[in-house]
Amino acid sequence: MAEKVTAGPISSANGVREAVCIHTKKIFSSCKDKDCIEDLTFYPTATAQSILNTSQSIRGGRVELLHVGVDVEPVNFNRGFFTVDMRYYYRVVLQAVNNGMRATEIEGLATFDKRVMLFGGESRAKVFSSYPIAGGLDYPIDLTANLPTAAVEAVDPLLLCARILDCSCGSCCDCTTLTGVPTGIAEAFDEPLIFEPQTKRVCISIGQFSIVRLERGTQLLIPVFDYCIPSGSCQPVGSIACNSCDDPCELFESVCFPVDDFFPAPASESGADTPTNCCNCGGK
């Protein structure tokens, strides 16, 4: 039987200097997704809606991921598993075209709801810390179960399609009124947003890359080689050269998952070939 390693100096090969105990977040499970989301409702600002009322088409635009709201709940029928509910908030900037083919930039909000189930382990321990907490003595005591932490990593999505629809309720991409928008999201726009159904609305289709994981704080014994010096950088997501609303999900399917955006290559590999955009539009 191999001798059990304990914390302290180590005299061995492979450059290991010592074994140390650390407290860190251990990843229990994770998944990566490539979501093609069709016909999301664009909630415009007041000025954007007035421009849309006299516009005939959308020329193009961009989408910025503002925030992801995350909630974790245990799965009653499957111990150790948890549901992760996410709501993505996007700032959408579009080019609205009028009769004179003049484009005017407009902006608004779009949201996307997603749920996954992952294994997060079990723990009955209650964790207390001397780390300062906002609210001090008035901070409420939480006696709920020790839930794992959900972490969501995502890059700005690709805008696959945007179109204007003249619609009455029941014939548009969505006629519901969006509620529960956090104050910080609303304040990210210069004007109030219009959430009530409108006669003229915009629907967008986007492609979203993301990684979701469940992690818990735990103590681990690890080998130490030396101090860690940060290196490497994420590669940007390549742009799509095609502009078609015929089948935005088919277009998105041809785009590579941007692994380098989530896991930068080490310095020793920085000279390697950089993955390129896999969009295959007519052989271009």
C-alpha positions in Angstrom: 0.0 0.0 0.0 1.3 3.4 -0.9 2.4 5.7 1.9 -0.2 8.3 2.8 0.9 11.8 1.9 0.6 14.5 4.6 1.1 18.2 4.5 4.7 19.3 4.5 7.9 19.4 2.4 8.4 16.6 -0.2 11.7 15.4 -1.6 10.6 13.7 -4.8 11.0 14.0 -8.5 8.9 16.0 -11.0 9.6 19.3 -9.2 7.1 18.8 -6.4 8.3 20.9 -3.4 5.7 20.2 -0.7 2.1 19.0 0.0 -0.2 21.7 1.3 -3.8 21.7 2.6 -6.0 24.3 1.0 -9.7 25.3 1.2 -11.1 25.8 -2.2 -14.2 25.3 -4.4 -14.3 21.7 -5.7 -16.3 21.3 -8.9 -18.7 18.4 -8.5 -20.2 18.5 -12.0 -20.4 20.8 -15.0 -21.7 21.0 -18.5 -21.2 23.2 -21.6 -24.0 24.3 -23.8 -24.4 25.8 -27.3 -28.0 27.2 -27.3 -29.7 28.5 -30.4 -32.5 30.7 -29.1 -35.1 31.8 -31.6 -37.6 34.6 -31.5 -36.7 36.4 -28.3 -38.7 39.5 -27.7 -36.8 42.8 -28.0 -38.0 45.2 -25.3 -37.1 48.6 -26.7 -36.5 52.0 -25.0 -39.2 54.6 -25.6 -37.1 56.3 -28.3 -36.4 53.0 -30.0 -40.1 52.1 -30.1 -40.9 55.4 -31.8 -38.3 54.7 -34.4 -39.6 51.1 -34.9 -43.1 52.4 -35.6 -41.8 54.0 -38.8 -39.2 51.3 -39.8 -39.5 48.5 -42.3 -36.6 46.2 -41.5 -33.5 45.5 -39.4 -30.1 45.7 -41.0 -28.0 44.1 -38.3 -26.6 44.7 -34.8 -24.9 43.2 -31.8 -25.8 41.7 -28.4 -24.1 42.2 -25.1 -24.6 39.9 -22.1 -25.3 42.2 -19.1 -26.0 39.6 -16.3 -27.1 36.1 -15.5 -29.4 35.6 -12.5 -28.8 32.2 -10.9 -30.9 30.1 -8.4 -30.1 26.7 -7.0 -32.7 24.3 -5.6 -32.4 20.6 -4.5 -34.1 17.9 -6.5 -36.4 16.0 -4.0 -36.5 12.7 -5.9 -32.8 12.5 -6.6 -30.5 13.1 -3.7 -27.3 15.0 -4.4 -28.7 16.6 -7.6 -29.8 20.2 -7.9 -31.6 22.3 -10.5 -29.9 25.5 -11.7 -32.3 28.1 -13.0 -30.8 31.0 -15.0 -32.1 34.1 -16.6 -29.8 35.8 -19.1 -30.2 39.6 -19.6 -29.0 41.1 -22.9 -28.5 44.6 -24.1 -29.4 44.5 -27.8 -28.3 47.2 -30.3 -30.0 47.1 -33.7 -30.0 49.1 -36.9 -33.5 50.0 -37.9 -34.1 50.9 -41.5 -36.8 53.3 -42.8 -38.2 54.0 -46.2 -35.2 56.0 -47.3 -32.9 53.0 -46.4 -31.4 55.1 -43.7 -30.4 53.1 -40.6 -30.9 54.4 -37.1 -29.3 52.7 -34.1 -31.8 51.6 -31.4 -31.3 49.6 -28.2 -33.4 47.5 -25.9 -33.5 44.4 -23.6 -33.9 40.7 -24.3 -34.0 37.9 -21.8 -33.6 34.1 -22.0 -34.6 31.5 -19.3 -32.7 28.2 -18.9 -32.7 25.3 -16.5 -30.2 22.5 -16.0 -29.8 19.6 -13.5 -26.4 18.8 -12.1 -24.9 16.7 -9.3 -23.7 18.9 -6.4 -23.1 16.4 -3.6 -24.5 16.5 -0.1 -23.4 18.3 3.0 -25.1 18.7 6.4 -22.4 21.0 7.8 -23.3 24.7 8.5 -20.5 27.0 7.5 -19.8 30.2 9.5 -17.0 32.6 8.8 -15.5 35.8 10.3 -15.6 37.4 6.9 -17.5 40.6 7.2 -21.1 40.5 6.0 -23.2 43.4 4.9 -25.8 44.3 7.5 -23.7 43.2 10.5 -25.7 42.0 13.5 -29.0 42.7 11.6 -28.1 40.1 9.0 -30.8 37.3 9.1 -29.7 33.9 10.3 -29.9 31.3 7.5 -30.7 27.8 8.8 -31.4 26.2 5.4 -29.4 23.4 3.9 -25.8 23.9 2.8 -26.4 24.3 -1.0 -23.7 24.1 -3.6 -22.7 27.2 -5.4 -23.7 27.5 -9.1 -21.3 29.3 -11.4 -22.2 30.3 -15.0 -19.6 31.4 -17.5 -20.8 32.9 -20.8 -19.5 35.0 -23.6 -21.5 37.7 -25.5 -23.9 35.8 -27.8 -23.9 35.9 -31.6 -26.8 37.8 -33.2 -28.2 35.4 -35.8 -31.3 37.1 -37.0 -33.5 40.2 -36.2 -36.8 41.0 -37.8 -39.7 43.5 -37.4 -43.2 42.1 -37.1 -46.5 43.9 -37.3 -48.5 41.8 -34.8 -51.5 41.7 -32.7 -51.6 39.6 -29.5 -51.2 36.0 -30.4 -49.4 36.4 -33.7 -46.1 37.8 -32.5 -43.0 36.3 -30.9 -44.3 37.1 -27.4 -47.2 39.2 -26.1 -46.6 38.9 -22.4 -45.4 41.7 -20.2 -41.9 41.1 -18.8 -41.8 41.6 -15.0 -39.2 41.2 -12.3 -36.4 43.0 -14.1 -33.7 43.9 -11.5 -33.2 47.6 -10.9 -29.5 47.4 -12.0 -30.5 46.0 -15.4 -33.1 48.7 -16.0 -30.6 51.4 -15.0 -28.1 50.0 -17.6 -30.2 51.8 -20.3 -30.4 55.6 -20.7 -34.2 55.6 -21.0 -37.1 53.6 -19.6 -37.8 50.3 -21.3 -41.2 49.4 -22.8 -42.4 46.0 -21.6 -46.1 46.2 -22.6 -47.1 44.5 -25.9 -46.8 46.8 -28.9 -48.3 46.6 -32.4 -44.9 46.6 -34.0 -42.2 44.5 -32.3 -38.8 43.0 -33.0 -37.9 39.3 -32.6 -34.3 38.3 -32.5 -32.5 34.9 -32.7 -29.1 34.5 -30.9 -26.5 31.8 -30.3 -25.2 31.5 -26.7 -22.2 29.6 -25.5 -22.0 28.8 -21.8 -20.5 26.6 -19.1 -22.5 25.8 -15.9 -21.0 24.1 -12.9 -21.8 23.2 -9.3 -19.1 23.6 -6.7 -18.7 23.3 -2.9 -16.1 24.6 -0.5 -13.8 21.7 0.7 -10.4 20.9 2.0 -7.9 19.3 -0.4 -4.3 18.1 -0.1 -2.4 19.2 -3.2 1.2 19.1 -4.5 3.0 22.4 -4.9 5.5 23.0 -7.7 5.9 26.8 -7.3 4.0 30.0 -7.1 1.5 30.5 -9.9 2.1 33.4 -12.2 -1.0 34.2 -14.4 -0.4 33.9 -18.2 -2.4 33.5 -21.3 -5.6 35.2 -22.6 -9.0 34.2 -24.0 -9.4 34.3 -27.8 -12.4 36.4 -29.0 -15.3 34.8 -30.7 -15.1 35.2 -34.4 -17.8 37.1 -36.2 -20.3 35.5 -38.6 -20.1 36.7 -42.2 -23.6 35.5 -43.1 -26.9 37.5 -42.7 -29.9 35.2 -43.1 -33.0 34.6 -41.2 -33.9 31.5 -43.1 -32.5 29.1 -40.5 -30.5 30.9 -37.8 -30.0 27.7 -35.8 -28.5 25.8 -38.7 -26.1 28.7 -39.1 -25.2 28.7 -35.4 -24.7 24.9 -35.6 -21.7 25.5 -37.9 -19.9 27.8 -35.3 -17.2 26.1 -33.1 -17.6 26.3 -29.3 -15.1 29.0 -28.3 -13.1 26.9 -25.9 -10.3 29.4 -25.7 -12.7 32.1 -24.4 -13.3 29.9 -21.3 -9.9 28.2 -21.0 -7.0 30.3 -22.2 -4.1 28.3 -23.6 -0.9 28.2 -21.5 2.0 30.4 -22.6 3.9 27.4 -24.0 1.0 27.0 -26.6 0.6 30.7 -27.4 2.3 30.2 -30.7 0.0 27.4 -31.8 -2.6 27.9 -34.5 -5.6 29.8 -33.2 -9.0 28.1 -33.8 -10.9 30.0 -36.5 -14.6 30.6 -37.1 -16.3 27.4 -38.4 -19.1 29.3 -40.2 -19.7 27.6 -43.5 -21.8 30.0 -45.6 -21.8 29.0 -49.2 -18.3 27.7 -49.0 -16.8 31.0 -47.8 
